[in-house]
Amino acid sequence: TQPSSICLDRVIEGRPRLRIHLRCRRGLEGFVRDEAQAALAARGRFRLLETRPGYVALLPLAPFSLADLYQLRCFASVNFVVGLVKDDAPDARAGAVAAAITSPLARHLFTTLTDGSHRYRLDFVGRGHQRAAVQQVVARAYTQCPDLLNDPRGAPWSVDLHDTPHGLSVELRPRLSPDPRMFYRTDDVAAASHPPLAASMARLAGRLDDEVVWDPFCGSGLELVECALRGGVQHLFGSDI
């Protein structure tokens, strides 16, 4: 299969009603909202639609790229909403999910942001493996669009199905590994902070010019690095056992 990857600098345009969910750990929505407001909405590029447990919804007001969104540091993933499916009979649900995955909006995103073949993995978020349901959806999607391939291991995209009070939200998520925002991480460290949580803690700590930052229980140092990336830091000190 032809290798493929996500293109951060490709511009998405012509989709005025595209809804974007900046997903995060529950409890961090306020940090994601405030950061998005300061960096994106205040410049007129996006409008904040709503803040819900686990995500902040945005509406783009002008052409944009993934790189514009990845200047933010407090979210966990960027998800493009391509459909809302009623959680009814499995057969009807499979057809509706497949239709969302192969919709003009989804295909526009796949085509614009993918370099190489269009490959995805399907995930019923919070419902376990759901192998039979996944196979139903994948088979129907392939029938409707043979150029769109299911690849559970090496796909650059994930199709995430999130439960909502109104049904299943069908969302395309770029699988960027390593995360370009975490360029300073050269290896995983056991018990290290979740990077967006470290960024949120640095934001909570505030920013002063020429400040000295000490983290007495620094672990792998993510909070210190995130403080430095916010600017204005003269010295960083970290201690731990």
TIVEXNU-717301 format. One line per 8 residues: for each residue x negated, y negated, z of C-alpha. Coordinates in nm, 4 decimals. Layout:
% TIVEXNU-717301
X/Y/Z | ... .
END
This chain:
% TIVEXNU-717301
0.0000/0.0000/0.0000 | -0.1263/-0.3450/-0.0880 | -0.2559/-0.5273/0.2223 | -0.0579/-0.8344/0.3218 | -0.0862/-1.1199/0.5682 | 0.0967/-1.4282/0.6941 | -0.0016/-1.7662/0.5473 | 0.0024/-2.0377/0.8128 .
-0.0388/-2.3297/0.5716 | 0.2331/-2.2464/0.3178 | 0.5076/-2.5114/0.3196 | 0.8702/-2.4095/0.3781 | 1.1144/-2.6431/0.2082 | 1.4632/-2.6537/0.0686 | 1.6288/-2.4800/0.3648 | 1.8101/-2.7573/0.5581 .
2.0069/-2.5221/0.7881 | 1.7204/-2.2956/0.8873 | 1.7427/-2.2202/1.2592 | 1.4176/-2.1472/1.4426 | 1.3906/-1.9877/1.7868 | 1.0722/-2.0551/1.9835 | 1.0940/-1.7510/2.2088 | 0.9249/-1.7368/2.5474 .
0.9392/-1.5650/2.8826 | 1.2504/-1.6547/3.0761 | 1.1762/-1.9472/3.3029 | 0.9339/-2.1171/3.0617 | 1.2035/-2.2733/2.8398 | 1.1570/-2.6157/2.9960 | 0.7866/-2.6235/2.9094 | 0.8552/-2.5119/2.5521 .
1.1315/-2.7726/2.5158 | 0.9225/-3.0597/2.6536 | 0.6215/-2.9677/2.4404 | 0.8346/-2.9366/2.1259 | 1.0048/-3.2666/2.2021 | 0.6737/-3.4486/2.2409 | 0.4911/-3.2893/1.9473 | 0.7650/-3.2254/1.6906 .
1.1016/-3.3857/1.7597 | 0.9573/-3.7249/1.8569 | 0.7948/-3.7462/1.5117 | 1.1195/-3.6753/1.3313 | 1.0060/-3.3401/1.1880 | 1.2471/-3.1222/1.3878 | 1.5611/-3.1591/1.5943 | 1.6077/-2.9716/1.9212 .
1.9372/-2.7840/1.9040 | 1.9603/-2.6114/2.2409 | 1.7647/-2.4529/2.5232 | 1.8686/-2.1056/2.6345 | 1.7126/-1.8460/2.8664 | 1.4243/-1.7046/2.6662 | 1.4147/-1.9500/2.3765 | 1.4405/-2.3051/2.2443 .
1.6262/-2.3564/1.9141 | 1.4967/-2.5999/1.6514 | 1.6296/-2.7332/1.3224 | 1.3670/-2.8551/1.0702 | 1.4398/-3.1969/0.9209 | 1.1550/-3.1964/0.6670 | 0.9267/-2.9463/0.4902 | 0.6944/-2.7754/0.7378 .
0.4457/-2.4922/0.7767 | 0.3833/-2.2335/1.0443 | 0.0685/-2.4278/1.1298 | 0.2901/-2.7189/1.2378 | 0.4685/-2.4936/1.4862 | 0.1508/-2.3219/1.6055 | 0.0130/-2.6507/1.7358 | 0.2429/-2.5799/2.0317 .
0.1002/-2.3543/2.3008 | 0.3780/-2.2668/2.5454 | 0.5950/-2.0420/2.3278 | 0.5370/-1.6703/2.2735 | 0.6686/-1.6289/1.9170 | 0.8279/-1.8132/1.6255 | 1.1492/-1.6449/1.5100 | 1.3491/-1.7415/1.2000 .
1.7203/-1.6617/1.2369 | 1.8541/-1.4996/0.9178 | 2.1884/-1.3656/1.0390 | 2.4295/-1.2855/1.3201 | 2.5808/-0.9364/1.3120 | 2.8750/-0.8070/1.5129 | 2.7696/-0.5187/1.7349 | 3.0438/-0.2878/1.6116 .
3.0469/0.0603/1.4509 | 2.6920/0.1822/1.3699 | 2.7568/0.2216/0.9961 | 2.9022/-0.1274/0.9558 | 2.6305/-0.2739/1.1744 | 2.3561/-0.1090/0.9679 | 2.4978/-0.2539/0.6478 | 2.5272/-0.6029/0.7939 .
2.1725/-0.5990/0.9344 | 2.0360/-0.4764/0.6000 | 2.2248/-0.7559/0.4233 | 2.0659/-1.0134/0.6565 | 1.7160/-0.8714/0.6008 | 1.7594/-0.8888/0.2228 | 1.9497/-1.2199/0.2176 | 1.8274/-1.5115/0.0015 .
1.7070/-1.6907/0.3154 | 1.5046/-1.3927/0.4394 | 1.3582/-1.3254/0.0946 | 1.2641/-1.6933/0.0620 | 1.0717/-1.6716/0.3909 | 0.9043/-1.3418/0.2967 | 0.8003/-1.4798/-0.0426 | 0.6828/-1.8181/0.0818 .
0.4860/-1.7043/0.3855 | 0.3452/-1.3662/0.2803 | 0.0269/-1.3061/0.0856 | 0.0669/-0.9549/-0.0572 | 0.3483/-0.7018/-0.0281 | 0.6518/-0.7795/0.1835 | 0.6442/-0.5362/0.4763 | 0.8260/-0.5364/0.8083 .
0.9025/-0.3294/1.1144 | 1.2472/-0.3226/1.2740 | 1.2943/-0.3637/1.6485 | 1.6150/-0.3470/1.8518 | 1.4778/-0.5681/2.1288 | 1.5487/-0.4271/2.4737 | 1.7287/-0.1169/2.3410 | 1.4417/0.1278/2.3094 .
1.3385/0.3064/1.9897 | 1.6843/0.3497/1.8289 | 1.5279/0.5722/1.5600 | 1.8541/0.6780/1.3952 | 1.9816/0.3205/1.3770 | 1.6469/0.1992/1.2405 | 1.6522/0.4628/0.9653 | 2.0050/0.3626/0.8661 .
1.9109/-0.0038/0.8331 | 1.5805/0.0643/0.6554 | 1.7425/0.2935/0.3978 | 2.0126/0.0393/0.3163 | 1.7655/-0.2496/0.2966 | 1.5436/-0.0529/0.0582 | 1.8416/0.0235/-0.1662 | 1.9260/-0.3465/-0.1855 .
1.5662/-0.4680/-0.2222 | 1.3023/-0.2032/-0.3128 | 1.0249/-0.4654/-0.2931 | 1.0834/-0.4993/0.0809 | 0.9013/-0.2161/0.2582 | 0.9368/-0.0779/0.6085 | 0.5958/-0.0238/0.7723 | 0.6111/0.0372/1.1505 .
0.2317/0.0249/1.1937 | 0.0714/-0.2424/0.9779 | 0.3516/-0.4818/0.8815 | 0.2842/-0.8578/0.9057 | 0.6528/-0.9168/0.9890 | 0.8887/-0.7916/1.2557 | 1.2658/-0.7994/1.2170 | 1.3849/-0.8453/1.5747 .
1.7454/-0.7768/1.6721 | 1.8364/-0.9696/1.9873 | 2.1563/-0.9185/2.1834 | 2.3723/-1.2303/2.2176 | 2.7290/-1.2777/2.3488 | 2.8436/-1.2972/1.9859 | 2.6539/-0.9988/1.8425 | 2.3024/-0.9216/1.7216 .
2.0824/-1.2127/1.6185 | 1.8669/-1.0977/1.3233 | 1.5331/-1.2793/1.3390 | 1.2157/-1.2648/1.1290 | 0.9017/-1.2928/1.3402 | 0.5496/-1.3345/1.1985 | 0.3151/-1.0825/1.3622 | -0.0058/-1.2821/1.3946 .
-0.2857/-1.0827/1.5537 | -0.4988/-1.2311/1.6875 | -0.2862/-1.5320/1.7720 | -0.4606/-1.8309/1.6052 | -0.3943/-2.0458/1.9123 | -0.6044/-1.8132/2.1282 | -0.9251/-1.8425/1.9251 | -1.1283/-1.8589/2.2450 .
-1.0310/-1.5046/2.3530 | -1.2918/-1.2517/2.2434 | -1.1414/-0.9551/2.4290 | -0.8452/-0.8540/2.6426 | -0.9082/-0.8632/3.0168 | -0.7071/-0.6511/3.2578 | -0.4578/-0.8547/3.4635 | -0.5312/-1.1729/3.2658 .
-0.2567/-1.4342/3.2526 | -0.0132/-1.4265/2.9634 | -0.1614/-1.7016/2.7363 | 0.1629/-1.9059/2.6964 | 0.2061/-1.8891/3.0755 | -0.1475/-2.0262/3.1192 | -0.0636/-2.3070/2.8761 | 0.2555/-2.3830/3.0701 .
0.0639/-2.3934/3.3989 | -0.1886/-2.6348/3.2474 | 0.0985/-2.8511/3.1310 | 0.2557/-2.8375/3.4778 | -0.0734/-2.9494/3.6338 | -0.0659/-3.2698/3.4294 | -0.3533/-3.4600/3.2700 | -0.5903/-3.7282/3.3949 .
-0.8887/-3.8802/3.2188 | -1.2333/-3.7606/3.3283 | -1.0859/-3.5198/3.5777 | -1.2598/-3.2307/3.7506 | -1.0605/-2.9066/3.7403 | -1.1189/-2.6210/3.9826 | -0.9357/-2.2897/3.9670 | -1.0198/-2.0967/4.2858 .
-0.8734/-1.7694/4.1504 | -0.9660/-1.8097/3.7850 | -0.9530/-1.4489/3.6648 | -1.0448/-1.4569/3.2963 | -1.0249/-1.8374/3.2931 | -0.7279/-1.8941/3.0645 | -0.5818/-2.1770/3.2730 | -0.9187/-2.3550/3.2743 .
-0.9484/-2.3283/2.8976 | -0.5927/-2.4524/2.8483 | -0.6647/-2.7510/3.0727 | -0.9725/-2.8298/2.8645 | -0.7745/-2.8061/2.5400 | -0.5323/-3.0687/2.6689 | -0.8238/-3.3129/2.6843 | -0.9618/-3.5614/2.9344 .
-1.1585/-3.3042/3.1341 | -1.5106/-3.3872/3.2523 | -1.5949/-3.0654/3.4406 | -1.4408/-2.7222/3.4825 | -1.5107/-2.4938/3.7774 | -1.3811/-2.1426/3.8273 | -1.4341/-1.9014/4.1135 | -1.3099/-1.5507/4.1854 .
-1.4211/-1.2302/4.3519 .
END
